[in-house]
Structure formats: C-alpha cells, structure tokens
Amino acid sequence: MQKTQGVYLLAPIYKGTLAMMVGVSILSVDSLLIRLIESSGWTLLFWRGIISALVVLVFTMATKPKQTMNALRKPSKNLLIGSVAFSLSTVCFVLSIEHTQVASTLIIINVSPLICAALAFFFLKETIELRTLIAILAATLGIVFVFYGKALPNASFGNMLALVTALMLAIYFVVLRESKSANAPLFLVFGGLCTAVIAILAGAEPFSLTSQEWVYVIILCAVVVPSAFILISIGPKFLPAAHANLFMLLEAILGPLFVWMVLGEVPSDNVLIGGSIVMLTLVLFTLSSAKSRHSLNKKPSE
C-alpha cells in the first residue's frame, strides 16, 4: 500500500517532466527556423505573435470555452504579467538570434533557472540555499566567457538580449507556478498579440515574405511555437518554477545541433567554454537538488 501510494504521489512529477521534455525538444527547432527565415526580425515577430495566438485561442475555445471566455473578459493580474513577460522573452530571443550565434544565445538563456530560483525566493517565499548561490556565481563565470572577445561585431548586443530573455522567461515561469498554470495557454494568446503590436510599431512588413519563407513561418508559428509552449506551460503546474525552468537546458543541446547540421554554424571556443561551465553548473545543481528532495521525502526508520 505504501509503495502504491508513493507511485501515485510521484505521478504529477512524471507528468510535469514529460511535458517539459517533449515541449522543449519541439522548441529546439525554433532557432533553426528563425535562421532560415531571412526577413527582418520584426516581420517574423509579427507573424509569430499573430499566428501562434490564433492557433492557441482556437485550441482553448475548443477545449475550455467557458473558462476561456471568462478569462478573456476579465484577465487576472498574473495573466497580464505573465503575458507581457512571455512577449518580451519572444522579442528578445528572436533579435538575439539575429545578432549572435545560436549557441551563444541558448547558453546565456540557460541562466534563467537560477534567476527563477532567486525570484521564487522573493515572491513565492521559497528558501534560497547555499548551493543555489554557488550555482549563480558559477553560471555568471560561464557567461563572462561567452561575452569575452567575441568575433562578431554585434555579438555583445545579441548576448544582452539573451540575458533579458532569460530574465523574462524566469518571470514567466514564476507567474505560471504561482497561478498553478491556470489558463496557461492564454498567456500565449495575450503574449502573442502583444508581440505583434510591438513588431508593427517597430516597422514590421508582414507581406514581404517569399514563398519559401512562408513555409517556414507556418511551420514555426502554427506548429512549433504553439505546441511547444502549451506543453511547457503544463510543467509548473506539477513542478517548482526553477525545477521546470531547468528543462530549458535541453534546448541548448538540441538547438545548436540542428543549426550545425543544416547550416554548418560551428560554435566558437568561447561559447563552448562558457557553455560547458554553465551546463555543468546547472546539471550539478539539478542533481544536488534532486538528491536533497529524495532525502527529505524518506520517512525515518521506525
């Protein structure tokens, strides 16, 4: 009976883990498709926002029509904050990809779980442990390596945008966790519309795409982004915010791999060194946290 109860209690963790792993794996194609679309970043952001918002809205209206309509009529504070954070993370991510190497962007974004842990400490009253502080310092060192001596003229700007992306993603996950992922898909709807408005104001040219670019845009905006983030938004319902955010590490491995396979973009030495430090830090942080949680869940021997 005790074993059966333990498996039952672990089931939500498995659901959150599976949702995050599949969602981030799908999202890893994002970087490659952005590079294949040669139009301006603002034009891509417009369609990314509009199309993904419409796809997710149709999905939510079909699955939860009453709940969706109520949320649309009277959006909560969490929904608005999370949507703005999601929108800004999208804008900064796409522009970062345009100004630096894909691997550099994804590696810097990997500091997001540590930022998330710090935000959870202040806003969700979760205790921040010594290992978390050590991990933050180590990851910062890795980012210094990524910034140092870049060969690309605008790489520093791209890296700064990646850092903003990491911060916005952390806020997004904390808000999702606080709201227990209530109406989570609608974060993508409001966030997508906000992204489209920002893109238009910044000078997007929606109908300047070539026929080939339209194919990539439809795949990215109607399939990859909506399906990935619907799955990713499930994670914080079952997992702590920082824990769920840690699965974004998978994108740093798969994203550059897809770009290297198709476009032959080899990461620089600085990116590899800094990335190794960040990756090792976060892996050790994850393993340490998991071991500690396992020990705390053990019942004392009678």
HELIX and SHEET records of a PDB file:
HELIX    1   1 GLN A    2  LEU A   27  1                                  26    
HELIX    2   2 ASP A   30  LEU A   36  1                                   7    
HELIX    3   3 GLY A   41  THR A   63  1                                  23    
HELIX    4   4 PRO A   65  ARG A   73  1                                   9    
HELIX    5   5 LYS A   77  HIS A   99  1                                  23    
HELIX    6   6 VAL A  102  ILE A  109  1                                   8    
HELIX    7   7 SER A  112  PHE A  123  1                                  12    
HELIX    8   8 LEU A  130  PHE A  147  1                                  18    
HELIX    9   9 ALA A  155  GLU A  178  1                                  24    
HELIX   10  10 ALA A  184  LEU A  201  1                                  18    
HELIX   11  11 SER A  211  ILE A  218  1                                   8    
HELIX   12  12 ILE A  219  VAL A  224  3                                   6    
HELIX   13  13 VAL A  225  ILE A  232  1                                   8    
HELIX   14  14 GLY A  235  PHE A  238  1                                   4    
HELIX   15  15 ALA A  241  LEU A  246  1                                   6    
HELIX   16  16 LEU A  249  LEU A  263  1                                  15    
HELIX   17  17 ASP A  269  ASN A  297  1                                  29    
END                                                                             
